[in-house]
Amino acid sequence: MAHNPINHPLRPLYRLLAILAAAYLIVFGVVGLIVTSGSGLLDRPDDRVLGQGANMLWAIVALVIGAVVLLATLAPRNIGNQVQWLLGWTLLVIGTYELATSRTDANFLKFTIASVIVTYIVGLALVLAGLYTKVGEPEHAAAPRQVREGRTA
């Protein structure tokens, strides 16, 4: 059975990884809003934001996801790891959808291949951080669930 570690020794490093991913999304969202301010929400201009294709909707989505991840990461206890894990998988789903529709009219977020790659990297960083930032009681830190519950088999 899989085991997600509690009180991982590198927890501060994974929290920093989540903060950096959130900061990137926030910077991308703010710059994206500035660059695409003259266009509509779903317009498909040839705007490039930090080397990626973007429109105003993707800039807003990135800004909101980044802000939520940053606030959750700075929140106490296990709120951050759950939000990081969930929004990391959300970014992976968005990236996969945009990869599948990259050269069609269904590419409504105006992703390029560079956008898909960056979305995958940020999403994987958040999933990784979500798996290793869980905190708990010190006596449960290294024990799998069966041992904590008194079962051995």
N, CA, C and O of each residue as an XYZ file, in Angstrom:
612
protein
N       0.842     -1.173      0.000
C       0.000      0.000      0.000
C       0.890      1.241      0.000
O       1.926      1.269      0.665
N       0.491      2.242     -0.732
C       1.262      3.477     -0.809
C       1.256      4.198      0.532
O       0.309      4.099      1.312
N       2.319      4.911      0.772
C       2.446      5.648      2.026
C       2.944      7.054      1.720
O       4.025      7.232      1.158
N       2.159      8.037      2.086
C       2.598      9.422      1.969
C       3.227      9.820      3.286
O       2.575      9.733      4.327
N       4.462     10.250      3.270
C       5.163     10.521      4.525
C       4.553     11.688      5.299
O       4.028     12.640      4.722
N       4.640     11.582      6.607
C       4.210     12.636      7.519
C       5.474     13.227      8.135
O       6.386     12.490      8.508
N       5.530     14.541      8.243
C       6.689     15.249      8.807
C       7.974     14.907      8.055
O       9.003     14.627      8.670
N       7.912     14.931      6.739
C       9.079     14.618      5.924
C      10.206     15.591      6.262
O       9.948     16.783      6.431
N      11.455     15.112      6.367
C      12.557     16.000      6.723
C      12.782     17.138      5.721
O      13.308     18.187      6.093
N      12.398     16.948      4.475
C      12.569     17.987      3.462
C      11.294     18.805      3.246
O      11.143     19.456      2.212
N      10.399     18.774      4.195
C       9.137     19.506      4.096
C       9.350     20.984      3.786
O       8.638     21.514      2.933
N      10.294     21.684      4.432
C      10.498     23.104      4.079
C      10.907     23.306      2.619
O      10.523     24.299      2.001
N      11.677     22.381      2.071
C      12.072     22.478      0.672
C      10.863     22.324     -0.247
O      10.736     23.054     -1.230
N       9.978     21.383      0.064
C       8.782     21.188     -0.747
C       7.811     22.356     -0.612
O       7.134     22.715     -1.575
N       7.742     22.952      0.582
C       6.915     24.157      0.747
C       7.487     25.290     -0.100
O       6.730     26.037     -0.719
N       8.810     25.427     -0.133
C       9.448     26.444     -0.967
C       9.147     26.193     -2.441
O       8.906     27.135     -3.196
N       9.159     24.931     -2.850
C       8.820     24.575     -4.226
C       7.398     25.017     -4.555
O       7.151     25.562     -5.631
N       6.468     24.788     -3.643
C       5.077     25.206     -3.864
C       4.962     26.728     -3.911
O       4.203     27.270     -4.714
N       5.709     27.413     -3.057
C       5.679     28.877     -3.051
C       6.251     29.419     -4.363
O       5.716     30.379     -4.916
N       7.323     28.820     -4.863
C       7.902     29.261     -6.139
C       6.940     29.015     -7.302
O       6.811     29.853     -8.194
N       6.269     27.864     -7.290
C       5.286     27.575     -8.342
C       4.139     28.582     -8.280
O       3.688     29.079     -9.311
N       3.670     28.878     -7.073
C       2.594     29.856     -6.922
C       3.053     31.244     -7.353
O       2.301     31.979     -7.994
N       4.279     31.601     -7.005
C       4.805     32.912     -7.395
C       4.900     33.023     -8.913
O       4.590     34.071     -9.479
N       5.327     31.947     -9.577
C       5.384     31.975    -11.036
C       3.993     32.189    -11.625
O       3.819     32.996    -12.538
N       3.001     31.463    -11.102
C       1.645     31.613    -11.622
C       1.115     33.026    -11.393
O       0.426     33.579    -12.251
N       1.434     33.606    -10.241
C       0.985     34.972     -9.950
C       1.659     35.967    -10.893
O       0.994     36.845    -11.443
N       2.964     35.838    -11.083
C       3.679     36.742    -11.995
C       3.148     36.577    -13.415
O       2.918     37.564    -14.114
N       2.955     35.342    -13.836
C       2.404     35.092    -15.168
C       1.026     35.727    -15.301
O       0.726     36.350    -16.320
N       0.190     35.577    -14.286
C      -1.156     36.139    -14.339
C      -1.149     37.652    -14.398
O      -1.895     38.248    -15.175
N      -0.313     38.281    -13.585
C      -0.257     39.752    -13.585
C       0.286     40.275    -14.922
O      -0.297     41.183    -15.514
N       1.391     39.707    -15.392
C       1.955     40.132    -16.680
C       0.967     39.824    -17.804
O       0.810     40.619    -18.731
N       0.304     38.678    -17.721
C      -0.690     38.320    -18.730
C      -1.856     39.287    -18.766
O      -2.342     39.631    -19.843
N      -2.311     39.728    -17.607
C      -3.394     40.718    -17.581
C      -2.946     42.040    -18.190
O      -3.721     42.705    -18.877
N      -1.708     42.419    -17.942
C      -1.197     43.673    -18.504
C      -1.070     43.562    -20.026
O      -1.483     44.464    -20.754
N      -0.502     42.465    -20.496
C      -0.262     42.303    -21.943
C      -1.569     42.154    -22.716
O      -1.704     42.690    -23.816
N      -2.530     41.432    -22.147
C      -3.782     41.164    -22.868
C      -4.906     42.115    -22.482
O      -6.071     41.835    -22.767
N      -4.586     43.217    -21.849
C      -5.631     44.115    -21.358
C      -6.480     44.725    -22.468
O      -7.628     45.093    -22.215
N      -5.969     44.844    -23.666
C      -6.739     45.450    -24.748
C      -7.645     44.487    -25.475
O      -8.406     44.903    -26.349
N      -7.588     43.216    -25.142
C      -8.391     42.221    -25.862
C      -9.496     41.691    -24.964
O      -9.533     41.966    -23.765
N     -10.382     40.935    -25.561
C     -11.480     40.345    -24.810
C     -11.030     39.125    -24.032
O      -9.875     38.707    -24.113
N     -11.954     38.566    -23.282
C     -11.643     37.445    -22.397
C     -11.152     36.221    -23.168
O     -10.177     35.586    -22.766
N     -11.814     35.890    -24.262
C     -11.446     34.697    -25.032
C     -10.857     35.024    -26.395
O     -10.768     34.143    -27.250
N     -10.455     36.267    -26.616
C      -9.845     36.613    -27.901
C      -8.586     35.798    -28.110
O      -7.932     35.376    -27.156
N      -8.260     35.585    -29.362
C      -7.072     34.805    -29.703
C      -6.017     35.697    -30.344
O      -5.640     35.478    -31.495
N      -5.541     36.694    -29.618
C      -4.486     37.534    -30.198
C      -3.166     36.780    -30.215
O      -3.059     35.685    -29.663
N      -2.181     37.361    -30.840
C      -0.854     36.747    -30.885
C       0.008     37.226    -29.731
O       1.210     37.439    -29.895
N      -0.596     37.394    -28.575
C       0.137     37.869    -27.405
C       0.979     36.748    -26.818
O       0.541     35.602    -26.724
N       2.198     37.104    -26.424
C       3.096     36.168    -25.761
C       3.381     36.715    -24.378
O       3.721     37.887    -24.220
N       3.243     35.870    -23.386
C       3.502     36.251    -22.000
C       4.562     35.308    -21.460
O       4.331     34.102    -21.364
N       5.727     35.847    -21.106
C       6.849     35.060    -20.608
C       7.183     33.898    -21.540
O       7.506     32.799    -21.088
N       7.100     34.153    -22.845
C       7.434     33.155    -23.845
C       6.339     32.166    -24.157
O       6.562     31.209    -24.898
N       5.155     32.377    -23.605
C       4.048     31.446    -23.816
C       2.868     32.175    -24.444
O       2.703     33.383    -24.271
N       2.056     31.428    -25.170
C       0.827     31.995    -25.681
C      -0.174     32.133    -24.547
O      -0.237     31.283    -23.659
N      -0.948     33.196    -24.579
C      -1.914     33.407    -23.497
C      -3.020     34.333    -23.966
O      -2.845     35.117    -24.899
N      -4.152     34.227    -23.308
C      -5.203     35.217    -23.453
C      -5.626     35.648    -22.052
O      -5.084     35.156    -21.063
N      -6.578     36.553    -21.963
C      -6.930     37.113    -20.671
C      -7.516     36.047    -19.737
O      -7.277     36.095    -18.531
N      -8.276     35.091    -20.271
C      -8.860     34.059    -19.419
C      -7.769     33.228    -18.738
O      -7.850     32.979    -17.535
N      -6.752     32.797    -19.489
C      -5.682     31.996    -18.886
C      -4.884     32.808    -17.881
O      -4.422     32.269    -16.875
N      -4.716     34.100    -18.145
C      -4.020     34.962    -17.188
C      -4.795     35.038    -15.869
O      -4.201     34.987    -14.792
N      -6.110     35.160    -15.956
C      -6.945     35.214    -14.752
C      -6.913     33.879    -14.008
O      -6.783     33.845    -12.784
N      -7.033     32.777    -14.757
C      -7.008     31.445    -14.128
C      -5.666     31.212    -13.438
O      -5.633     30.723    -12.309
N      -4.571     31.552    -14.091
C      -3.242     31.369    -13.495
C      -3.083     32.230    -12.250
O      -2.521     31.774    -11.254
N      -3.563     33.458    -12.291
C      -3.474     34.352    -11.139
C      -4.276     33.814     -9.959
O      -3.802     33.847     -8.823
N      -5.469     33.326    -10.214
C      -6.310     32.786     -9.134
C      -5.694     31.518     -8.552
O      -5.624     31.374     -7.332
N      -5.248     30.598     -9.403
C      -4.632     29.360     -8.909
C      -3.374     29.676     -8.107
O      -3.155     29.096     -7.044
N      -2.552     30.585     -8.605
C      -1.343     30.962     -7.878
C      -1.646     31.571     -6.521
O      -0.986     31.245     -5.535
N      -2.639     32.453     -6.460
C      -3.001     33.089     -5.186
C      -3.557     32.070     -4.196
O      -3.234     32.122     -3.009
N      -4.384     31.149     -4.668
C      -4.954     30.124     -3.779
C      -3.851     29.209     -3.254
O      -3.829     28.886     -2.067
N      -2.941     28.791     -4.124
C      -1.843     27.924     -3.692
C      -0.949     28.649     -2.686
O      -0.544     28.059     -1.684
N      -0.642     29.908     -2.940
C       0.205     30.661     -2.026
C      -0.456     30.821     -0.657
O       0.189     30.615      0.371
N      -1.723     31.182     -0.640
C      -2.424     31.328      0.633
C      -2.548     29.998      1.373
O      -2.393     29.946      2.593
N      -2.827     28.931      0.640
C      -2.962     27.617      1.281
C      -1.621     27.110      1.797
O      -1.567     26.471      2.848
N      -0.542     27.387      1.074
C       0.775     26.946      1.511
C       1.193     27.661      2.793
O       1.853     27.072      3.648
N       0.818     28.899      2.923
C       1.157     29.660      4.120
C       0.184     29.410      5.264
O       0.423     29.862      6.383
N      -0.908     28.700      5.003
C      -1.891     28.380      6.044
C      -1.340     27.282      6.962
O      -0.463     26.517      6.560
N      -1.848     27.207      8.183
C      -1.330     26.195      9.112
C      -1.808     24.783      8.777
O      -2.818     24.586      8.101
N      -1.059     23.830      9.266
C      -1.346     22.392      9.216
C      -1.449     21.839      7.806
O      -0.610     22.147      6.960
N      -2.466     21.027      7.539
C      -2.510     20.253      6.298
C      -3.417     20.834      5.227
O      -3.786     20.129      4.288
N      -3.778     22.081      5.345
C      -4.601     22.695      4.304
C      -3.790     22.814      3.015
O      -4.288     22.518      1.929
N      -2.552     23.244      3.144
C      -1.706     23.484      1.982
C      -1.458     22.254      1.146
O      -1.539     22.312     -0.081
N      -1.155     21.133      1.789
C      -0.814     19.958      0.981
C      -2.012     19.440      0.202
O      -1.848     18.916     -0.900
N      -3.205     19.574      0.748
C      -4.397     19.127      0.029
C      -4.697     20.033     -1.160
O      -5.037     19.554     -2.242
N      -4.570     21.341     -0.955
C      -4.805     22.298     -2.043
C      -3.733     22.157     -3.122
O      -4.043     22.189     -4.313
N      -2.478     22.002     -2.711
C      -1.397     21.833     -3.682
C      -1.632     20.596     -4.538
O      -1.488     20.640     -5.760
N      -1.987     19.511     -3.900
C      -2.209     18.261     -4.619
C      -3.365     18.402     -5.602
O      -3.250     18.001     -6.760
N      -4.475     18.969     -5.145
C      -5.659     19.113     -5.991
C      -5.408     20.070     -7.164
O      -5.729     19.746     -8.307
N      -4.843     21.229     -6.887
C      -4.610     22.194     -7.966
C      -3.464     21.760     -8.882
O      -3.441     22.135    -10.054
N      -2.519     20.979     -8.368
C      -1.491     20.406     -9.234
C      -2.101     19.472    -10.261
O      -1.764     19.540    -11.443
N      -2.997     18.600     -9.818
C      -3.682     17.702    -10.752
C      -4.583     18.485    -11.692
O      -4.735     18.108    -12.853
N      -5.181     19.567    -11.212
C      -5.995     20.411    -12.079
C      -5.155     21.002    -13.204
O      -5.587     21.028    -14.357
N      -3.961     21.475    -12.877
C      -3.075     22.007    -13.921
C      -2.648     20.927    -14.905
O      -2.512     21.197    -16.098
N      -2.435     19.712    -14.422
C      -2.072     18.624    -15.332
C      -3.224     18.293    -16.280
O      -2.992     17.997    -17.452
N      -4.443     18.338    -15.794
C      -5.614     18.092    -16.649
C      -5.765     19.215    -17.676
O      -6.032     18.955    -18.849
N      -5.592     20.471    -17.229
C      -5.673     21.600    -18.160
C      -4.590     21.478    -19.230
O      -4.863     21.683    -20.412
N      -3.370     21.148    -18.825
C      -2.281     20.994    -19.781
C      -2.543     19.883    -20.779
O      -2.244     20.029    -21.965
N      -3.097     18.776    -20.313
C      -3.404     17.658    -21.202
C      -4.494     18.034    -22.189
O      -4.402     17.710    -23.373
N      -5.537     18.723    -21.704
C      -6.600     19.173    -22.611
C      -6.035     20.113    -23.671
O      -6.340     19.975    -24.855
N      -5.220     21.057    -23.248
C      -4.682     22.023    -24.192
C      -3.678     21.379    -25.152
O      -3.547     21.823    -26.293
N      -2.975     20.345    -24.707
C      -2.091     19.621    -25.615
C      -2.909     18.899    -26.682
O      -2.540     18.896    -27.856
N      -4.010     18.295    -26.277
C      -4.856     17.564    -27.213
C      -5.538     18.491    -28.216
O      -5.860     18.072    -29.328
N      -5.759     19.745    -27.830
C      -6.475     20.670    -28.707
C      -5.582     21.815    -29.194
O      -6.087     22.870    -29.579
N      -4.278     21.619    -29.179
C      -3.360     22.736    -29.416
C      -3.504     23.393    -30.788
O      -3.255     24.593    -30.904
N      -3.886     22.678    -31.803
C      -3.984     23.279    -33.142
C      -5.408     23.245    -33.669
O      -5.639     23.105    -34.870
N      -6.356     23.373    -32.754
C      -7.761     23.385    -33.148
C      -8.426     24.626    -32.579
O      -7.814     25.392    -31.834
N      -9.678     24.809    -32.939
C     -10.441     25.933    -32.390
C     -10.848     25.691    -30.942
O     -11.293     26.624    -30.273
N     -10.710     24.468    -30.440
C     -11.054     24.164    -29.046
C      -9.979     24.628    -28.072
O     -10.163     24.518    -26.860
N      -8.875     25.138    -28.568
C      -7.793     25.651    -27.732
C      -8.174     27.058    -27.264
O      -7.591     28.046    -27.709
N      -9.145     27.138    -26.374
C      -9.694     28.435    -25.983
C      -8.794     29.213    -25.033
O      -9.006     30.412    -24.853
N      -7.794     28.576    -24.416
C      -6.852     29.292    -23.556
C      -5.630     29.781    -24.323
O      -4.742     30.410    -23.748
N      -5.587     29.489    -25.631
C      -4.494     29.882    -26.527
C      -3.138     29.369    -26.061
O      -2.152     30.106    -26.075
N      -3.090     28.124    -25.653
C      -1.840     27.505    -25.242
C      -0.973     27.216    -26.451
O      -1.468     26.889    -27.530
N       0.324     27.341    -26.252
C       1.308     26.843    -27.202
C       1.937     25.613    -26.552
O       1.607     25.274    -25.415
N       2.824     24.956    -27.255
C       3.503     23.802    -26.670
C       4.336     24.236    -25.467
O       4.443     23.496    -24.489
N       4.923     25.422    -25.533
C       5.674     25.942    -24.380
C       4.755     26.128    -23.173
O       5.153     25.858    -22.040
N       3.539     26.584    -23.413
C       2.571     26.741    -22.317
C       2.228     25.394    -21.695
O       2.113     25.276    -20.475
N       2.067     24.387    -22.533
C       1.746     23.047    -22.032
C       2.897     22.513    -21.175
O       2.665     21.953    -20.103
N       4.119     22.684    -21.638
C       5.277     22.186    -20.889
C       5.389     22.886    -19.545
O       5.609     22.234    -18.524
N       5.241     24.201    -19.533
C       5.325     24.944    -18.274
C       4.180     24.556    -17.347
O       4.389     24.428    -16.140
N       2.992     24.369    -17.875
C       1.851     23.958    -17.053
C       2.093     22.575    -16.448
O       1.776     22.345    -15.282
N       2.649     21.663    -17.231
C       3.001     20.344    -16.694
C       4.041     20.454    -15.574
O       3.904     19.810    -14.534
N       5.062     21.253    -15.782
C       6.119     21.379    -14.767
C       5.564     21.971    -13.483
O       5.848     21.464    -12.398
N       4.777     23.037    -13.587
C       4.192     23.658    -12.394
C       3.211     22.697    -11.728
O       3.191     22.585    -10.502
N       2.403     22.006    -12.519
C       1.457     21.045    -11.955
C       2.162     19.904    -11.235
O       1.755     19.518    -10.139
N       3.213     19.362    -11.840
C       3.965     18.287    -11.186
C       4.666     18.769     -9.923
O       4.751     18.032     -8.941
N       5.168     19.999     -9.942
C       5.795     20.556     -8.740
C       4.770     20.667     -7.611
O       5.087     20.382     -6.456
N       3.554     21.076     -7.934
C       2.521     21.197     -6.902
C       2.062     19.830     -6.392
O       1.817     19.670     -5.197
N       1.945     18.853     -7.277
C       1.583     17.499     -6.829
C       2.670     16.953     -5.907
O       2.370     16.384     -4.858
N       3.915     17.124     -6.293
C       5.033     16.661     -5.474
C       5.027     17.343     -4.111
O       5.191     16.686     -3.083
N       4.841     18.650     -4.102
C       4.793     19.377     -2.830
C       3.610     18.917     -1.984
O       3.721     18.803     -0.764
N       2.491     18.656     -2.629
C       1.326     18.195     -1.890
C       1.515     16.833     -1.252
O       0.911     16.540     -0.220
N       2.340     16.002     -1.852
C       2.576     14.672     -1.295
C       3.531     14.683     -0.109
O       3.465     13.797      0.743
N       4.417     15.670     -0.041
C       5.472     15.632      0.970
C       5.407     16.738      2.016
O       6.362     16.915      2.772
N       4.314     17.485      2.081
C       4.231     18.562      3.065
C       3.245     18.268      4.181
O       2.866     19.178      4.918
N       2.827     17.038      4.321
C       1.863     16.691      5.360
C       2.539     16.672      6.725
O       3.640     16.143      6.879
N       1.866     17.256      7.715
C       2.377     17.262      9.083
C       1.437     16.457      9.967
O       0.250     16.317      9.674
N       1.988     15.933     11.052
C       1.202     15.145     11.985
C       1.939     14.959     13.287
O       2.965     15.594     13.531
N       1.416     14.089     14.119
C       2.033     13.795     15.405
C       3.393     13.136     15.186
O       3.539     12.321     14.274
N       4.382     13.472     16.001
C       5.732     12.904     15.806
C       5.771     11.380     15.879
O       6.568     10.766     15.169
N       4.947     10.751     16.705
C       4.999      9.288     16.812
C       4.456      8.587     15.570
O       4.714      7.401     15.368
N       3.695      9.321     14.721
C       3.166      8.725     13.497
C       3.995      9.075     12.273
O       3.645      8.702     11.153
N       5.066      9.772     12.477
C       5.815     10.322     11.354
C       6.375      9.255     10.428
O       6.292      9.414      9.210
N       6.935      8.188     10.946
C       7.587      7.203     10.087
C       6.802      5.913      9.961
O       7.269      4.984      9.301
N       5.645      5.818     10.559
C       4.905      4.563     10.573
C       3.815      4.555      9.506
O       3.068      5.524      9.371
N       3.724      3.461      8.745
C       2.606      3.321      7.823
C       1.293      3.203      8.598
O       1.301      2.984      9.809
N       0.182      3.349      7.907
C      -1.126      3.377      8.560
C      -1.418      2.096      9.345
O      -1.990      2.175     10.432
N      -1.045      0.919      8.831
C      -1.333     -0.323      9.535
C      -0.644     -0.360     10.885
O      -1.228     -0.827     11.863
N       0.591      0.125     10.956
C       1.327      0.102     12.212
C       0.704      1.088     13.187
O       0.606      0.792     14.378
N       0.277      2.257     12.707
C      -0.350      3.250     13.578
C      -1.635      2.725     14.162
O      -1.992      3.067     15.289
N      -2.347      1.886     13.400
C      -3.630      1.364     13.862
C      -3.487      0.068     14.637
O      -4.491     -0.514     15.048
N      -2.272     -0.394     14.845
C      -2.052     -1.608     15.628
C      -2.118     -2.891     14.830
O      -2.061     -3.970     15.421
N      -2.236     -2.827     13.517
C      -2.269     -4.024     12.676
C      -0.897     -4.263     12.083
O      -0.189     -3.306     11.771
N      -0.517     -5.471     11.924
C       0.777     -5.803     11.345
C       0.665     -6.468      9.998
O       1.647     -6.504      9.257
N      -0.485     -6.992      9.650
C      -0.630     -7.654      8.351
C      -1.801     -7.109      7.606
O      -2.080     -7.546      6.489
